């Protein structure tokens, strides 16, 4: 196989890796949302039962509080996982975008110039367009994920919440990548 074909396969593999991380992030954010809804429900139920005159025995109350604490710890871990996963997704997306901008785009432009002066018409833009589109879709998904995290943060936040700590950084990074993509994708 030619090196050009191998390079194209490497880029295709990076695109697939990026898409897999996007799907995994989708699933994990949905799980986080469900976990947080369940946590909210249990906490509200516990508060209501505490306020009832004959609601709970001290032992039942202690058991429920331990359950809530366990759920809280699971929720914190899931939030950290989701933030880490979005960071990883942005890292993979940035690496792919860098490859596209620094290698593929200049090569395509060179082939286009050669074709314009009578060389072989080997200036297929379809593959390049597909790669840039995949990156744009990934970044759009990241933005949607960040909006969802903001909604979850508004419902529940705590000291050293990874969403609160990293959200602005992730938003700025996604926006920078999107700007970079748009400024380089117009050929």
N, C-alpha and C positions, 0 to 999 in steps of 0.2 A: 504494500500500500504506500501511496505517496505521503509525504509529510503533510501536505495540505489536507488530505483526507483524515489523517490522524488528528490534526489540529481541530478540524471540524467536529470529529467525534468527541474530543475532549471538551469542546464548548457545549456540545449537545448533552454530554454527561453532567456538566456543571449546571446547565439549565434544568435538567431532570432533578438533580440534587436540590436546587433551589425550590422547585415546585413541590418536592416531597416535604421539605421543611415548612413550606406554606401550609400544606394540608395538615401536617402534624400540629402546627400552631393553631389552625382553625379548631381542630379537635380539642386541644388542651384549653383553649379559651372557652369553648362551650362547656367543658368539664368544670373549669373554674367558676363559670357563671352558675352552673347547677349547684356546685358545692357552696358557693356564697349564698344562693337562695335558700338552700337547706339550712345553712348556719343561721341566717336571719330568722327563718321560721322557728327553729328550735329555741333561739334566744328569746324571741317574742313570746312563744308559748311558755317558756320557763318563767319569764317575768309575770305573765298573767297568772300562772299557777301559784307563784310566790305570794301574790297579792290576795288570793282567795283565802278565806278564813280557815277552811278545812282542806286546803289545797294539797299540801305535801308534808310528809313527815321529814324531820331533819335528815334522816338517812337517804330518803328519796331525793331530797334537795341536793345533798352532797354528791350523790351518784350522777344526777343530771348536770351539775356544775363540772364534774370531771369529764363527762361526755362533751360538754361545750368546749372545755379547754382542749381536749384532744382534737376536736373539729377545727378549733382555732389554729392549732399547730399545723394541721394538714393544709388548711387554707393558706397559711403563711408560706409553707413549702411550695404549694402549687403556684402561688403568685410569683415567687422567686424563679421557679422553673419557666413560667411563661415569659417573664422579662428576659431571662437568659436565652431562651429560645428565639425571641425577637432580635436580640443582640447577635446571635449566631446567624440568623437569617440576613440581617443587614451586612454582616461580614462576608457571607457567601455572595450576596448580591453585589457588594462593592468589588470583590475580586473578579467576578464575572464582568461587571461593567468596565473595570479597568482593562481586562483582556480585550473586550470589544473595542474600546476607544483607542487603546495604544497599539493593538496589533491588527485586528480585523478591519477596522474602518480605514486605516491608511492603506492596507493591502487592496481593499475594494476600490479606493480612490485611484490607486496606481493602475489597477486593471481597467478602470473606467477611462483613464487618460490614454492608455495604450489603445483601447478600443476606439477612442475618438480620433486617433491619428492613423487609423487603418489597420491596427492589430486585430487579433482574434476577439470576437465579441464575447468575452468572458467576464462580464460585469453583472452577474446575477445578484440582484439586490434582495431577492426573496428570503434567503436564509438569514442575511443580516437583519432584515426587517423582523423576521420571526424571533430572533434572539433579543433584539431591542424591545419588541412587544412583550416578550416573556418577563423581561426585567421590569418594564413599566407596570405590568399586571401584578407582579410581586410587590413592588413598592406601594401600589394602590391598596393591596391587601394589608400591608403593614400599617398604612394609615387607618384603615378600618379597624384593625386590631387595637391600635392605640386609642381610637375613639371608644371602643368597647371597654378597654381598661380604665379610661377616664370615668365612664359610667359606673364601673365597679368600685372605683376609688371614691366616688361621691357617696356611694352607699355605705362604704366601710373603709376606714383608714386607721392607721395606728403608727406609733413611733417606729421608725426604721422600715416603713413600708417600701418595698422595692419599686412598686409602681410610682409612688410619690417621688422617690429618689431618682429614678431613671427615665421617667416619662418625657420630660422636656429634652433630655439628651437624645433619646430615641427619635422623637419628633423632628428635632433639628437635623439629625443625621439622615433620616429618611428624606426630608425636604432637600437637603444638599445633594443627595444621590439623584433625586428626581430632577433637580435643576441641571445637574451634570449630564444626565441622560438626555434631557430635552435639548440642551444646548449642543450636544454632539450627534443627535440622531437625525437632524435635518441635513440630508445629503443632496 
